[in-house]
Amino acid sequence: MLFSTVAPASTSTSTSRDADSIPQHHPTRDQFAPIPIPLRSLLPHSKLSLGCPILSRLLSGGLPVGTLTEISGESATGKSQLCLQLLLSSLLPPCLGGLAASSLLILPSLLPFSSLLKRLSRLPSPLHPSPLDHIFVASAHSPDHLMMLLYQADRLFHKSPSLMPPLRLIVVDSIAAIFRSEFDNNFGDLKARTGMFFRVAAKLKEQASRFGAVAVVTNQVVDVMGPEMAGDVGNNHHMGPALLSSGRMVAPAMGLSWANCVNTRIFLSRNDEMAAVGVNGEDMAACTRRSMEVVFAPHVPRSSCEFVIRKDGVFGLDIERQ
């Protein structure tokens, strides 16, 4: 796909004026008059529902439009399932917590898409009998390829093909998998990787802000080693207290540089426990407890709730955590 290049704005050189040429006068009262602003700018920003009232309430209504959200967690915590639910929620009208828009799902490879397709088909979408017609899919093999896809997506924001609604949601699942094999552990590659972090995040934020969209990325976690991580991680706002999953201390992958790129961080965890079952509770069986935690966000404080994954979606449990 060819793109037309836009020439940078020409800059003309001009000599600096001396101080005598600058008008010397005192500002009048009229110059301090308030500048009128659009009434729409004073209204609260719209949000994308998570597809469950309890989970959306955790984020005061959902994911804010115009921001970049990261959903991190270890394998099998429900990251991809939650993303699929967001893809369907974006089709809903704004009065129901949606964006009335199409969405773009970017994967490291299209090989696992058959299983995602089956899961999508099982999720309820009463207002759209054919929701798959409104979801674009692409694969990014490298960070450079991801950047190319994001620039190509600009056209979908302006005008989607056929009679489809415009694009308003981008989901990258997962950002760590795309970056994982592209850089070595040396100073030069780490510096290049950090620069690419900033470029990808800046492009996603620019699209979200410019087109009134929501950008979501999933991230993997790494084990945290060392006694210095037993408490708060330096009381850093973006990293926060240590995160626990499956009885291990973990942290979202890609480090502090990436953490400072996202507006909202959601952490999904799971813990396998033994529970009493049977009529008299004499038998024991393994059960999995899952939790969603808002690590940081610009509009809500740190909070969490438990959730379950069913065939028809991801649903929060209205249980107060002590």
Solvent accessible surface area in square Angstrom, and as a share of the most:
residue,aa,sasa,rsa
1,M,149,0.67
2,L,162,0.81
3,F,87,0.36
4,S,103,0.66
5,T,134,0.78
6,V,137,0.79
7,A,85,0.66
8,P,123,0.78
9,A,93,0.72
10,S,113,0.73
11,T,127,0.74
12,S,106,0.68
13,T,141,0.82
14,S,103,0.67
15,T,127,0.74
16,S,107,0.69
17,R,169,0.62
18,D,96,0.50
19,A,72,0.56
20,D,138,0.71
21,S,58,0.38
22,I,77,0.39
23,P,93,0.58
24,Q,148,0.66
25,H,126,0.56
26,H,163,0.73
27,P,79,0.50
28,T,81,0.47
29,R,212,0.77
30,D,113,0.59
31,Q,113,0.50
32,F,153,0.64
33,A,59,0.46
34,P,126,0.79
35,I,146,0.74
36,P,126,0.79
37,I,106,0.54
38,P,96,0.60
39,L,134,0.66
40,R,199,0.73
41,S,71,0.45
42,L,119,0.59
43,L,99,0.49
44,P,121,0.76
45,H,141,0.63
46,S,66,0.43
47,K,55,0.23
48,L,0,0.00
49,S,18,0.11
50,L,1,0.01
51,G,34,0.33
52,C,5,0.03
53,P,112,0.71
54,I,39,0.20
55,L,0,0.00
56,S,11,0.07
57,R,147,0.54
58,L,24,0.12
59,L,0,0.00
60,S,62,0.40
61,G,37,0.35
62,G,0,0.00
63,L,1,0.01
64,P,10,0.07
65,V,24,0.14
66,G,25,0.24
67,T,21,0.12
68,L,0,0.00
69,T,0,0.00
70,E,0,0.00
71,I,1,0.00
72,S,0,0.00
73,G,0,0.00
74,E,25,0.11
75,S,94,0.61
76,A,62,0.48
77,T,0,0.00
78,G,11,0.10
79,K,24,0.10
80,S,32,0.21
81,Q,13,0.06
82,L,1,0.00
83,C,1,0.01
84,L,3,0.01
85,Q,14,0.06
86,L,0,0.00
87,L,0,0.00
88,L,14,0.07
89,S,5,0.03
90,S,0,0.00
91,L,5,0.03
92,L,41,0.21
93,P,43,0.27
94,P,93,0.58
95,C,115,0.69
96,L,102,0.51
97,G,21,0.20
98,G,3,0.03
99,L,25,0.13
100,A,49,0.38
101,A,1,0.00
102,S,0,0.00
103,S,0,0.00
104,L,10,0.05
105,L,2,0.01
106,I,0,0.00
107,L,5,0.03
108,P,41,0.26
109,S,39,0.25
110,L,89,0.44
111,L,160,0.80
112,P,69,0.43
113,F,42,0.17
114,S,69,0.44
115,S,54,0.35
116,L,11,0.05
117,L,70,0.35
118,K,130,0.55
119,R,69,0.25
120,L,2,0.01
121,S,79,0.51
122,R,133,0.48
123,L,12,0.06
124,P,84,0.53
125,S,25,0.16
126,P,118,0.74
127,L,92,0.46
128,H,45,0.20
129,P,131,0.82
130,S,57,0.37
131,P,18,0.11
132,L,69,0.34
133,D,93,0.48
134,H,36,0.16
135,I,18,0.09
136,F,40,0.17
137,V,50,0.29
138,A,21,0.16
139,S,19,0.12
140,A,1,0.01
141,H,128,0.57
142,S,24,0.16
143,P,4,0.03
144,D,100,0.52
145,H,43,0.19
146,L,0,0.00
147,M,25,0.11
148,M,91,0.40
149,L,22,0.11
150,L,0,0.00
151,Y,112,0.43
152,Q,39,0.17
153,A,2,0.02
154,D,23,0.12
155,R,113,0.41
156,L,36,0.18
157,F,4,0.02
158,H,118,0.53
159,K,163,0.69
160,S,7,0.04
161,P,68,0.43
162,S,102,0.66
163,L,176,0.88
164,M,41,0.18
165,P,34,0.21
166,P,52,0.32
167,L,0,0.00
168,R,57,0.21
169,L,0,0.00
170,I,2,0.01
171,V,0,0.00
172,V,0,0.00
173,D,17,0.09
174,S,10,0.06
175,I,0,0.00
176,A,7,0.05
177,A,22,0.17
178,I,5,0.02
179,F,8,0.03
180,R,156,0.57
181,S,98,0.63
182,E,78,0.35
183,F,48,0.20
184,D,97,0.50
185,N,140,0.72
186,N,71,0.36
187,F,163,0.68
188,G,45,0.43
189,D,41,0.21
190,L,68,0.34
191,K,140,0.59
192,A,51,0.39
193,R,66,0.24
194,T,36,0.21
195,G,22,0.21
196,M,15,0.06
197,F,1,0.00
198,F,101,0.42
199,R,127,0.46
200,V,0,0.00
201,A,3,0.03
202,A,59,0.46
203,K,17,0.07
204,L,2,0.01
205,K,62,0.26
206,E,65,0.29
207,Q,2,0.01
208,A,2,0.01
209,S,82,0.53
210,R,144,0.53
211,F,26,0.11
212,G,33,0.31
213,A,1,0.01
214,V,1,0.00
215,A,3,0.02
216,V,0,0.00
217,V,0,0.00
218,T,0,0.00
219,N,0,0.00
220,Q,57,0.26
221,V,24,0.14
222,V,80,0.46
223,D,77,0.40
224,V,24,0.14
225,M,156,0.69
226,G,40,0.38
227,P,122,0.77
228,E,120,0.54
229,M,31,0.14
230,A,75,0.58
231,G,41,0.40
232,D,72,0.37
233,V,32,0.18
234,G,74,0.71
235,N,120,0.62
236,N,52,0.27
237,H,131,0.58
238,H,44,0.19
239,M,32,0.14
240,G,8,0.08
241,P,57,0.36
242,A,27,0.21
243,L,7,0.03
244,L,108,0.54
245,S,0,0.00
246,S,47,0.30
247,G,71,0.68
248,R,93,0.34
249,M,59,0.26
250,V,1,0.00
251,A,13,0.10
252,P,8,0.05
253,A,12,0.09
254,M,22,0.10
255,G,36,0.35
256,L,83,0.41
257,S,40,0.26
258,W,0,0.00
259,A,0,0.00
260,N,75,0.38
261,C,8,0.05
262,V,4,0.02
263,N,49,0.25
264,T,0,0.00
265,R,2,0.01
266,I,0,0.00
267,F,3,0.01
268,L,1,0.00
269,S,10,0.06
270,R,43,0.16
271,N,51,0.26
272,D,93,0.48
273,E,70,0.31
274,M,120,0.54
275,A,36,0.28
276,A,63,0.49
277,V,66,0.38
278,G,53,0.51
279,V,147,0.85
280,N,132,0.68
281,G,31,0.30
282,E,112,0.50
283,D,74,0.38
284,M,112,0.50
285,A,40,0.31
286,A,80,0.62
287,C,52,0.31
288,T,52,0.30
289,R,115,0.42
290,R,47,0.17
291,S,13,0.08
292,M,0,0.00
293,E,35,0.15
294,V,0,0.00
295,V,8,0.04
296,F,7,0.03
297,A,15,0.12
298,P,93,0.59
299,H,61,0.27
300,V,20,0.12
301,P,109,0.68
302,R,90,0.33
303,S,40,0.26
304,S,35,0.23
305,C,10,0.06
306,E,17,0.08
307,F,3,0.01
308,V,53,0.30
309,I,59,0.30
310,R,124,0.45
311,K,169,0.72
312,D,54,0.28
313,G,0,0.00
314,V,1,0.01
315,F,48,0.20
316,G,7,0.07
317,L,58,0.29
318,D,104,0.54
319,I,101,0.51
320,E,150,0.67
321,R,124,0.45
322,Q,213,0.95
